[in-house]
């Protein structure tokens, strides 16, 4: 059948099983969007606020589902806005196809408006980059792009299509994609035998797990291998979840953000078995001193990683899952009980410690793990909070922790959760950033954990804002004065207790009510709010004696009363427990006249199922969460 280039792009995406695309339209790619619109019942397009967000969303989607992520962008600056996201995926071996459109062929190379050689720009950060100038090459190129993105060590591929190709017609024949086989031809029996010999000779083996074990889905084979070797296990940032974090053999991450147990153990071991890791500088430090007492045995699918950063004594090249299978078949059960007891003593002597009496990052991570029972897809931005998540979340499955490792991309966290509605609905979705913690859980689950402990006899929960007249950007000095006033009111009995937040206080306060205050510190007479909360909006949820509410209106703006069925909405970020009360609606229409009504009408029109999203977030980071 004869189709134009835009229709061929959509048909090829359908061939590859693509159900979700992230993007932002522009002039050069409009033909493709017109064709995509006709298939909106088959492919969901998620509009982001910026092309970089689209690339991160496609990346996060790929990491969480194991499928190829797809993003769209237009020519020139639209295409270059994808660069950071493409580089992020490249550094962490994430399968992604970025489709951009360029100016027409006659305008290429003439410094035309919004023309850029995006294939050349992205060449160092993609597995392959194409520019399609003939519509007859389009289908083949797209099929090759998906194959390259998935095979071997996965990674991003860019396909740049000129605008005239999107309009030109040619014959199109549908094809069923061939399965991408695991890399096994490079696995040599002599290498397997050498690896088995090294393992049998070792007295103090240690297993170091990287992202390759996650990508190859080798968790079952890895567990069997570790039991046979009888060794402790550490991992890298990208290897989280490949080995059960609650297993007694697990000792935590290795390297500068790792545990003392892992670092001491690797320094003392006589054989370090590396499964799908690339010896990052964050792991090794000075490579001349890294694991200086050990022989190095490396399993990796990428020949470029062998002897690149650390010299190996032996290696096996190929898919990690297949390598472990073959070694398991040849390896007898080893006994290193003395070595394991030595490592266990390190775990007892050097546990991960933090102050459990005050609100802090590790406490939040452990409470998130406790609340979700480890059944959550968690995304992080980059920084200390990312390290807390990696150190304190005991992951027992792959594709649970979505984070930027190699590139360390700031701003990755929020857009990377953009595809959560296309993922399995059996998970909670959590984004952990310095200023944002969002929870998406079923309404029924939230109602189950609401308890009456926040409702004492003769008291009300009210939403206040301090200072009284703050509406727009915060005046930090006034807000701190408001916290001082709150402290005085608590001491005087005008307020029983209060919940405030570093960021949008009402959001965190309601989430604390829902989760039994697991995530925060209650401000009572012996707690100074300034010890725990940096100044932000100054929103506070207080438990107040019913006869004292009137007095508070002299010092604060009383926005509404909080009940079990309260709902707070602001634009695209919502906190909903069941239904909005009239007091809340009135407050919202007073402060933000149009946002609430627009949001409600939009939800009715689309007939979307209500999800519950608790958000702790600075105003400057408001973005669409779909």
MIMI-455412 format. One record per residue (C-alpha): x, y, z. Coordinates in pm, whole numbers, plus 50000, padded with zeros to 5 digits. Example, Ala and Ser with C-alpha at 12.3 -4.5 7.8 and 13.67 -1.06 7.14 Angstrom:
512304955050780;513674989450714;
//
This chain:
500005000050000;501125035549932;501625058150233;503345091150293;506405093550516;504465104650822;502095075350796;505045051650750;506595064651074;503385057351264;502965023051106;506565013751191;506005024451551;502945002151566;504994973551419;507454977251706;504714976051968;505055012652068;502075023652277;503395055952426;505305085352279;506595116452455;507105148252260;506575184452174;505395194851825;506845220951592;506645231351229;508995205451079;507315175751250;503685186551213;502995161550933;503985133451168;501695146851440;498815148551192;499355111851109;499735102551477;496425119351562;494605094151341;495995066051557;495435081951898;493395051652004;496455029551949;499365051752052;499205075752346;501095108252301;502145126252617;502785163152560;505655176252770;506455212652845;509915210052690;511695185752460;514225176952730;511315165352942;510175143152655;513585126552631;513735120553007;510165107353009;510995082752729;514115072752922;512175067253246;509505047753058;512175024852911;513865019253248;510605011353424;509084988853156;512084973652979;510614985052647;512095010152401;511235046052492;510255069252206;510325107252191;509525133051921;510975167551858;510995192451577;513985206851394;516715230151520;516345239651887;513635213251935;516105186351835;519015200552034;516795201952342;516825163852334;520605161952366;520825160052747;518175132752759;519865112952483;523215115552662;521575104252986;520195073152816;523525066452645;525535067552965;523175043053136;522555019952837;518845027452806;517025016952483;515465047852329;514585060251980;514485097751930;512695108751613;513285144151493;512355162151173;514575186250982;514205211650703;513615199150349;516505183550157;517175214449933;517615235750248;520095212650424;523575227050469;522505262650395;522155275450752;518415275550697;515955286350964;515905260651247;518305237751062;520845218151261;522855186851186;521345168451480;522645134951353;526165149151373;525555166051708;524365133651869;526845110051705;529065107052018;526065100352246;524055075352041;524615039651930;523755052151584;522305083651431;520515085751095;519265112750863;516615100950618;516505120150288;514555094950080;511145081950178;512045047550039;514695044150311;512395054450596;510805021450704;514095002350688;515855029350888;513225029451163;513284991551191;517054992051216;516875019351480;514714998151711;516904967551657;520084986751735;518525003152042;517704969052191;520484945552088;523654938852285;524314967852517;521154989052471;521255026152404;519655055352223;519325058651846;518395090851667;516445091951340;516285126151174;513735128550890;513575157750649;510195174750620;509755166750251;510235129750331;507335131550578;505095142950292;506465121350009;504755088249924;506025053249854;504965017149887;504905003750241;504814966950335;504174958050702;506664934450866;506704915251189;509824925551387;512364898051439;513154890951805;516424905351927;518564876352039;520944877452333;524634880552253;525954845152292;528324839551997;531134857452182;530874834452486;533784810052457;533904777452647;537564782752736;536624815952897;533854799153095;536264771853208;538854797553316;536214816253514;535104784353691;538724776053777;539304810453930;536124807454135;537074773154268;540524785454373;539214816254554;539054816854934;537484851254971;535324858754664;533134889754635;530454896154371;530014931454234;526774936954038;526184964853785;523504976853548;524244949253298;522614924153531;519484945753537;519404949853159;519854912653091;517224904053357;519654880253519;518334882153877;517394845353907;520654833153756;522594857853972;520964845454291;521774809454204;525334819254112;525924837654439;524624808154641;526934784554453;529974806954497;529024813454863;530024849954844;528834883954967;527334908154713;527654945554656;526294966554370;526634998854179;524065026654149;522755011853824;522794976253957;520204982754228;517574955554245;519404929254043;520204912254374;517714913354662;518664942154893;517184923955193;519244892255137;521754885555417;524564883255159;523924918755037;526314944555181;525214976455003;526764997954733;530474998854655;532565030254623;532425066054748;528695063954827;528885027854940;529045010855277;532125004255485;531344967355468;531404966555087;534524987655060;536444968755328;535294935555187;536364943354830;539714955954958;540294922555132;538824897854882;541044875854666;538594873854372;536254901454261;533574888454023;532104917453828;528724911853661;527774938953412;529614968453572;532054992753410;534305002653703;533095038653730;535415063353902;532715066854170;533285030054248;537025025754209;538585058554323;542285053754252;542285023954014;545845015054112;544685007954466;541264993354383;540824957054498;544614954454513;544534919954679;542124904954429;542094889354090;539434904853867;536924883453678;534584904153458;531384894253275;530234920353023;528424922552690;530514951852566;534094944152462;534974981052504;534504977752881;537044949852921;540354963653056;539154999453000;539355012553356;540664982553550;542824954253417;541174920153445;542734886053508;539964869053314;536744878653144;533774864052960;532234884752682;528504881652622;525054884752775;525264883353154;522244860653195;523614835052950;527104836453103;525724829853452;523604801153323;526614784053169;528824789153474;526094776653706;525924744653502;529644738453553;530164751153907;529824730054222;528684745454550;531604762854722;532084767755096;533414800855226;531704801455564;534624817855747;534764845655488;530994851055508;531154853255888;533934879055857;531764900355626;528774896455857;530894910056142;531614940855931;527884945555875;527344944956252;530274968156324;529554993356046;525794996455990;524265026255807;523415050156090;521285081556117;519385100556385;515935084756408;514625111456644;514385139256383;513115142256029;515855134255778;516415118755437;517225082855542;514145082155766;511935093155477;513395066355250;512855038955504;509295050555568;508565051055195;509855015455176;507745005855478;504555022255346;504855007354999;506194973655115;508914978154854;506304975954577;506935009454412;508525024754107;510745052054247;512425079654052;515075103254180;516755134654067;520525137354123;522235145454451;522215135554816;518555125054811;519465101054528;522155085654746;519685082055034;517265063854803;520005040854677;521385034055023;518205029255224;515635014254986;515974976355000;515074968654640;514254932654556;513424936354188;514754953853881;513044983453710;512004997454049;514535025554096;514695049953803;517645073753824;520375089753618;523725073653694;526545080053450;525625115353339;524175125853674;521435145953503;519945173253720;516215176553657;515775140153556;513435129853838;510125146653759;509945140753380;511185105053418;507955096253598;505935110653308;505095076753164;503755060953479;500165058553350;501435035953072;503185013053319;501704985153523;498954997653751;500054974054028;502754997754150;502785029454351;504765056754172;507095078454377;509335106854271;511985116354523;513615149854449;515115176354677;511805195254676;509265170254553;507955137554688;504845125754503;502845094854580;500305080254341;498135054354511;494565042654474;491925063354652;490705032554832;494135026054978;494405061655103;491015060155270;492095028055443;495015045155614;493155076655723;492795074156099;490865095256352;493945101456567;494235136556422;490725145556535;490705151256912;487485159157090;486505195457057;489155203756801;489325210956430;491985207356165;492355239855975;494555251255687;496335283855765;498745305955579;501365326455759;501725355355717;498105364655662;498585384055338;501005361255150;499685351354808;502505350954555;506245345954598;507105341754966;508665368155187;510955345355385;511415368955676;507645372355721;507185334955702;509795329255972;507965355056182;504825334756116;506545303456244;507565322556558;503925332756605;502855296656554;505285285656825;503805311257063;500245300056980;501145263757051;502645273057386;499525293757471;497155265457379;495565283957087;496955256056865;497235219756982;499725208756718;500675217256361;502165202656047;504265224755825;506595217755535;509805228455368;507795232955051;504055235154977;502965229155335;499335219455283;500395191655051;502855175955292;500535181455586;497665162755425;500015134955319;501185132355680;497595129455797;496955102155542;500035082455636;499825086556010;502605112656022;505185087555902;506875113855691;507255143255923;507615158856263;504645171856456;505215207156582;504215208156948;505145229657245;508695216257273;509515218056900;510675249656724;509415248756362;512625265156240;514625234756350;512955213656084;511495235055806;513175259555574;510955289355490;508645285055194;504975293755147;504145292255513;501125269555473;500305250955792;497735225055893;496865229456260;494795210856513;492945238656687;490385239856972;487075248356810;486645279957019;490085293356917;489645293856539;488385329856546;491475341956733;493785327056469;492185348556198;493895378756353;497365364856269;496855340355984;494835336655669;492415307955749;491925291455412;489725262155505;488875233755737;490435199655677;488375167855710;488815131855596;487115141055267;489175171755199;490645178554859;493215204254757;493885212054394;496305235854227;496535234053850;497895200353742;499085190254090;496355176554313;495755161154650;492455142754654;491095119054915;487465115954808;485645147754707;486135185154740;484245202555015;482575235554947;484895253655185;487865242454979;486195252254652;485485286754785;489055291054903;490455279854570;488185302654372;489275330954600;493025324654565;493245307754223;489985316654045;490175294153738;492475264953803;490185243254013;487175245953783;489235239253473;490795208453629;487435194153734;485805199553397;488785184153222;488565153353440;484835149653379;485295153453004;488005127052983;486295104353238;489665096953388;489815074553696;490775094754001;494285087954127;495595102254451;498765122554428;500445136854737;503015162854646;505745181254839;506945206954596;508275242254560;506055264754354;508775269454093;508695232354012;504985229153926;504645207453616;502095184753456;501775150453614;499505128553403;
//
